């Protein structure tokens, strides 16, 4: 039995999970969990790096206490786009800034005056979002932030933690591709683009692939935990890359006959490709080319996911007259009470990015688009759920146009797989088989990449076989009686969005 430790850090919480591997199957054990969130300091939202680093060390020590010296390696995955800068003598120049900070407001449109949107896409193949790292750096330049002038090293969030753990600096591939200044066609930094924005290319290191072994834990870290022989290994350090690694498909790596959805607050939907796809179709659909494991690319689109339901629940639970808080099972029961396919919203409309009252935003959208207005909690939830499922169908059609192949199966991974109503609705809307699981997709992908790096698993395909051996999945097929109703409703949905 060998054990690998995944440090899976999200924007709201983090956890350490140990993966115990006997050569055929993997079992998970949660070791440690902690809260995360941005902190406002002098008008800027920063990540609380000292607290996060202390939690990483505390979790490492807890893992050593539970699992002992059989921990082969540790790897960190986080969200994308955010970064830290180091100066002389490896000095951390500031706490990293959170992607939700307002410093990038309006910066993307200003950037297009220097380099056009199409030219940026030709360089990077990336989806346009205002918080991409490129616009964060441009914002620093516009504010005359002195840190860019004195920086020696650029490390994305997981790169920073890997450095703190090992003493080795690296820029890992999958997270580097989220910056919008990585060129997937040359497999390196888009230095020409950086120069056009007068950004310092010297701070970026050669990009390292997932599976790179950085070395042993730093001596002080290893001594404190009692782990003298544990390696630090780069997983797919972008959390979605690790999640896609764990998809239990039997298709060959990079084959495009299946699609994935990493489902949580956001839904990341796309295909795995053996090479980047940078063309007018991908640009027109506003898809993105992000790095995957095993030399693959993830051609995907960000979709608003369970955020809609989460925010409705938050608003309703905050009502003073409510005697009992709604849990997720309550939401499912309420949704089932409502008739499906009555009204739709565009889940990705600007109105739903951050409204103070999500239920009102949903009813207002229906009213403004001339549809029946949801009148109660059940009809609001049904409208949101059906709309997310319809969006999945729309993006599936885009995936098929990009790949030129018919997609037979949709794999849904992550915590959102526990919403069985949405999973069935996805099958009904898309008219495809949907397979869900595993739930802990990101941590599993992180762990299996470490197993590949150690030589305990041969490759990505074998790793996915281990996932199939180890974790239960559920299968959903389109309900025959509802096919025509969903097809008719989809035509209405497309006109609305």
Helices and strands as residue ranges (DSSP letters): E 2-9, E 13-21, E 26-35, E 39-41, E 44-46, H 49-67, G 68-70, E 71-77, E 83-86, G 88-90, G 102-104, H 107-111, H 117-124, H 133-142, H 147-150, E 153-156, H 157-166, E 171-172, H 173-176, E 182-183, E 188-189, H 191-196, G 201-203, E 207-208, E 213-216, H 219-225, E 231-233, H 239-245, E 258-263, E 266-273, H 280-285, E 288-291, E 297-304, H 307-317, H 328-336, G 350-352, H 358-368, H 377-403, E 409-413, G 415-418, H 420-430, E 433-436, H 441-454, H 460-470, E 474-476, G 480-482, H 483-496
